[in-house]
Amino acid sequence: MTDYMKANRSTETGIEQVRAALERGERLTPLDALNRFGLWSLASAIHALRKQGMAIDAELIDVGTRNGGSARVAQYCMASVNARDA
């Protein structure tokens, strides 16, 4: 198996893991995806899932940084999760 095929298969597995987490009602940030699934780009996985027809919402949240500051990052969840919370 070529390196490209390994990388592509790994990405698909990560996307499937993101799908499962969202379907369980979890909210994910890019750092969650990196730590849990080894995905460097959660936005790419979200884009792929949306193209497959999943309704996914994004919300900007503030998170702490390692130097004591704050940053805004996207947090993703299934659209039905946001409707339940409203």
N, C-alpha and C positions, 0 to 999 in steps of 0.2 A: 504494500500500500504506500502511495506517495505521501510526502509531507502535506501537500495540499489536501489530499483526501482525508488525512487524519485531522487536519485543522478544520475542514468543513464538517466532518462528522462530530467533532467536539463542539462546534458552534450549534449544530442542530440539537445536541444533547442539552446545551445551556438554554436554548430557546424553549425546549420542552420543559425544563425545570422551572423557567420563569412562568410558563403557562400554568403549570401545576400549582405554583405558589399563588398566583393571582386567582386561580379558580378556588383555592382554599380561603380566599378573602384576605390574603396578606397584602400589605403595602410595601413596595420595594423602592429603594433609592439606588443610584449607581454603586455606592459603596457596598450595599447589601449584595448586589449582583456579583461584584468582584469577589467579596469574601466568601459567599456561599456557593456560587456557581462557576467562578473563574472567568466571568464575562467582563471584558474591558469596556464594552459599549452596551449598556442596557437599552439605550435609545434605539440601537439597531435591532435588538431583539423585539422591542415594543413595535417598531415599524413593521417587522416581519409578521408579528401576530395580528396587527391591525389589518394588514393586507390579506390575512386569512379570515378576516371577518370578526375578530374579537373587539368588543367595545371596551376600550381602556381609557380611563381618565388620567390626567396629569395635574398635579398641584405643585406649585413652588413652595418649598418650606425652608426655613432657616436652620442651619446646623452649625455647630461649633467647629472651629478649625484647630489644628494642633498648636497654633501660636496664640490661642486665646481669642481670636476674632470670630467672625461668623461669615457664612457663605449661603447663598440660595441655591438649592438643588431641586431637581424634579423628583417627585414621589409618585409612583404609578400604582393604580388599583383598577379593578374591574369597575365598569360604570355602575353596575348594580350595587356595589359596596357603597359608593358615594350616595346613591339614592336612598339606601337604608339609613345612612347616617344623618340625612337631612331632616 
